[in-house]
Amino acid sequence: MNINEPDIYQKARERMVQTQIAARGIKDPRVLAAMLKVPRHLFVEEALKDQAYGDYPLPIGEGQTISQPYIVALMTEALELKGPEKVLEIGTGSGYQAAILAELARWVYSIERYPSLARRAKKILESLGYNNVIIKVGDGTKGWPEAAPFDAIIVTAAGPKIPEPLIEQLKDGGRLVMPVGDEWSQYLIKVTKKGDQLIKENLGAVRFVKLVGEYGFEE
């Protein structure tokens, strides 16, 4: 992180973590520490920097968004990361969620549909020293079979159902978090894989951009 970073952002991050995240029940100390550390304002456009720590999503181009901080924290906490894991992220977007994951896991594999977003995210992550994030451009609904299996999978776009390849690429005992529903009504679903069984938990109503791909929505 830039040591010349204005103190204004440090204070804004502290306020974000206290009022938007901890106050809403996020308890994992590692997640709170990561949210406090990662400079969210570097992942948004220059013109939106003053809004980076607001309690809402922001546009990042290509019709995509950087998720509301609380949702990032909620999804991350649900993955139950302890440190040695290999995580798959579907939808790199700005790269912010990948940076949070990189603080908490050994490896982060991230797939993005839009080359322009992938390039920008890669540049920001590298500039911040996150050398444990691997990004590729492709159809995230197919997962990343060459790097599977994964301890945890996070999908940052909503699909009509959980893509079968992602279930197959999840380790036994692994956790997957994804918004599921149609364009207007979605729920954040956590899946824990226990042998052939999938234990599902509803974490509440959410609103995400559409997951487009072979096992998601059509273009």
C-alpha positions as CSV (number, residue, x, y, z in Angstrom):
1,M,0.0,0.0,0.0
2,N,1.1,3.5,-0.7
3,I,2.7,4.9,2.5
4,N,1.7,8.4,1.3
5,E,-2.0,7.4,1.4
6,P,-4.0,10.3,2.9
7,D,-5.1,9.7,6.5
8,I,-8.7,10.5,5.3
9,Y,-9.0,7.0,3.8
10,Q,-7.7,5.2,6.9
11,K,-10.4,7.0,9.0
12,A,-13.0,6.2,6.3
13,R,-12.1,2.5,6.4
14,E,-12.3,2.4,10.2
15,R,-15.7,4.0,10.0
16,M,-16.8,1.6,7.3
17,V,-15.7,-1.5,9.3
18,Q,-17.3,-0.2,12.6
19,T,-20.6,1.1,11.3
20,Q,-21.4,-1.0,8.2
21,I,-19.7,-4.3,8.9
22,A,-19.1,-5.1,12.6
23,A,-22.4,-3.3,13.5
24,R,-24.3,-5.7,11.2
25,G,-22.9,-8.8,12.9
26,I,-19.7,-9.7,11.0
27,K,-17.6,-11.2,13.8
28,D,-14.6,-13.0,12.1
29,P,-11.6,-11.0,13.3
30,R,-9.6,-11.9,10.2
31,V,-12.3,-10.6,7.9
32,L,-12.6,-7.4,9.9
33,A,-8.8,-6.9,9.7
34,A,-8.7,-7.5,6.0
35,M,-11.6,-5.0,5.4
36,L,-9.7,-2.5,7.5
37,K,-6.4,-3.0,5.6
38,V,-7.4,-3.2,1.9
39,P,-7.5,0.3,0.3
40,R,-10.9,0.1,-1.4
41,H,-10.6,3.5,-2.9
42,L,-7.8,2.2,-5.2
43,F,-10.3,-0.2,-6.8
44,V,-12.8,2.4,-8.0
45,E,-12.5,5.1,-10.7
46,E,-10.8,8.4,-9.7
47,A,-14.1,10.3,-9.8
48,L,-15.7,7.9,-7.3
49,K,-12.9,7.7,-4.8
50,D,-14.7,10.0,-2.3
51,Q,-17.6,7.4,-2.3
52,A,-15.4,4.3,-2.1
53,Y,-16.3,3.7,1.6
54,G,-20.0,4.4,1.3
55,D,-22.6,1.8,2.2
56,Y,-23.5,0.9,-1.4
57,P,-22.1,-0.7,-4.6
58,L,-20.4,1.4,-7.3
59,P,-20.1,1.1,-11.1
60,I,-16.7,-0.1,-12.4
61,G,-17.4,-0.2,-16.2
62,E,-18.8,-2.9,-18.5
63,G,-22.1,-2.8,-16.7
64,Q,-20.5,-4.3,-13.6
65,T,-20.2,-3.1,-10.0
66,I,-17.9,-3.3,-6.9
67,S,-20.2,-4.8,-4.2
68,Q,-21.3,-3.0,-1.1
69,P,-18.7,-3.4,1.6
70,Y,-21.1,-5.3,3.9
71,I,-21.9,-7.9,1.2
72,V,-18.2,-8.4,0.5
73,A,-17.6,-9.1,4.3
74,L,-20.7,-11.3,4.6
75,M,-19.7,-13.5,1.6
76,T,-16.1,-13.7,2.8
77,E,-17.0,-14.6,6.3
78,A,-19.3,-17.4,5.0
79,L,-16.3,-19.0,3.3
80,E,-14.8,-19.7,6.8
81,L,-11.2,-19.1,5.6
82,K,-8.4,-20.0,8.0
83,G,-5.3,-19.3,5.9
84,P,-4.0,-22.3,4.0
85,E,-6.9,-22.5,1.5
86,K,-7.1,-22.3,-2.3
87,V,-10.1,-20.2,-3.3
88,L,-11.9,-19.8,-6.6
89,E,-13.5,-16.5,-7.4
90,I,-16.0,-16.1,-10.3
91,G,-16.2,-12.5,-11.4
92,T,-12.9,-10.6,-10.6
93,G,-14.6,-7.2,-11.4
94,S,-12.5,-4.5,-9.7
95,G,-10.3,-6.9,-7.9
96,Y,-11.3,-5.7,-4.5
97,Q,-12.9,-9.0,-3.4
98,A,-9.8,-10.8,-4.6
99,A,-7.6,-8.6,-2.5
100,I,-9.7,-9.4,0.6
101,L,-9.5,-13.1,-0.2
102,A,-5.7,-12.8,-0.8
103,E,-5.3,-11.5,2.8
104,L,-7.1,-14.6,4.1
105,A,-6.2,-17.5,1.9
106,R,-3.0,-19.0,0.4
107,W,-4.1,-18.8,-3.2
108,V,-6.9,-17.0,-5.1
109,Y,-7.8,-18.1,-8.6
110,S,-10.1,-15.5,-10.2
111,I,-12.0,-15.6,-13.5
112,E,-13.3,-12.5,-15.3
113,R,-15.4,-12.3,-18.5
114,Y,-14.3,-8.8,-19.5
115,P,-10.6,-8.5,-20.5
116,S,-10.5,-4.8,-19.7
117,L,-11.6,-5.4,-16.1
118,A,-9.2,-8.3,-15.7
119,R,-6.3,-6.2,-16.9
120,R,-7.1,-3.3,-14.6
121,A,-7.7,-5.6,-11.5
122,K,-4.4,-7.4,-12.2
123,K,-2.5,-4.1,-12.4
124,I,-4.0,-2.9,-9.1
125,L,-3.4,-6.2,-7.2
126,E,0.2,-6.4,-8.4
127,S,0.9,-2.8,-7.4
128,L,-0.4,-3.7,-3.9
129,G,1.9,-6.7,-3.7
130,Y,-0.8,-9.4,-3.9
131,N,1.3,-12.1,-5.7
132,N,-1.0,-14.9,-4.6
133,V,-3.9,-14.0,-7.0
134,I,-4.0,-15.6,-10.4
135,I,-6.5,-14.0,-12.9
136,K,-7.7,-15.3,-16.2
137,V,-10.3,-14.3,-18.7
138,G,-13.0,-16.8,-19.5
139,D,-16.4,-18.3,-18.7
140,G,-16.5,-18.5,-14.9
141,T,-19.5,-20.8,-14.9
142,K,-17.2,-23.6,-16.1
143,G,-14.8,-23.0,-13.2
144,W,-11.1,-23.7,-13.4
145,P,-10.7,-27.5,-13.7
146,E,-6.9,-27.4,-14.1
147,A,-6.6,-25.8,-10.7
148,A,-9.3,-27.8,-8.9
149,P,-10.3,-28.9,-6.3
150,F,-10.9,-25.7,-4.3
151,D,-11.4,-25.3,-0.5
152,A,-13.8,-22.5,-1.2
153,I,-15.6,-20.9,-4.1
154,I,-17.2,-17.4,-4.2
155,V,-19.4,-16.2,-7.1
156,T,-19.9,-12.5,-7.4
157,A,-22.8,-12.6,-9.9
158,A,-26.3,-14.1,-9.7
159,G,-27.2,-17.3,-11.6
160,P,-30.5,-19.2,-12.0
161,K,-28.8,-22.1,-10.2
162,I,-25.4,-23.1,-8.9
163,P,-23.3,-24.2,-11.9
164,E,-22.6,-28.0,-11.8
165,P,-18.9,-27.6,-12.7
166,L,-18.4,-25.5,-9.6
167,I,-20.0,-28.1,-7.3
168,E,-17.7,-30.7,-8.9
169,Q,-14.6,-28.5,-8.4
170,L,-15.4,-28.0,-4.7
171,K,-13.4,-30.1,-2.2
172,D,-15.3,-32.4,0.2
173,G,-15.9,-30.2,3.2
174,G,-15.6,-27.1,1.0
175,R,-17.9,-24.0,1.1
176,L,-19.4,-22.2,-1.9
177,V,-21.2,-18.8,-1.7
178,M,-23.3,-17.5,-4.5
179,P,-26.4,-15.3,-5.2
180,V,-29.1,-17.5,-6.8
181,G,-32.3,-16.3,-8.5
182,D,-33.6,-14.3,-11.5
183,E,-32.7,-10.8,-12.5
184,W,-34.9,-9.2,-9.9
185,S,-35.1,-11.5,-6.9
186,Q,-32.0,-13.3,-5.5
187,Y,-30.9,-15.0,-2.4
188,L,-27.3,-15.4,-1.1
189,I,-26.8,-19.2,-0.8
190,K,-24.1,-20.9,1.1
191,V,-23.4,-24.5,0.2
192,T,-21.2,-26.9,2.2
193,K,-20.2,-30.1,0.4
194,K,-20.4,-33.2,2.6
195,G,-19.6,-36.3,0.4
196,D,-22.5,-36.5,-2.1
197,Q,-24.6,-34.2,0.0
198,L,-25.0,-30.4,-0.3
199,I,-26.0,-28.6,2.8
200,K,-27.6,-25.3,1.8
201,E,-28.1,-22.2,3.9
202,N,-29.9,-19.0,2.9
203,L,-28.0,-15.8,4.0
204,G,-30.7,-13.4,2.8
205,A,-31.9,-11.3,-0.1
206,V,-29.4,-9.6,-2.3
207,R,-29.1,-7.9,-5.7
208,F,-26.2,-8.8,-8.1
209,V,-25.4,-8.4,-11.8
210,K,-26.2,-11.5,-13.9
211,L,-23.8,-14.5,-14.1
212,V,-23.5,-15.0,-17.9
213,G,-22.1,-18.2,-19.3
214,E,-22.7,-21.7,-20.4
215,Y,-24.1,-22.7,-16.9
216,G,-25.5,-19.2,-16.1
217,F,-27.7,-16.8,-18.0
218,E,-27.4,-16.4,-21.7
219,E,-25.8,-13.2,-23.2
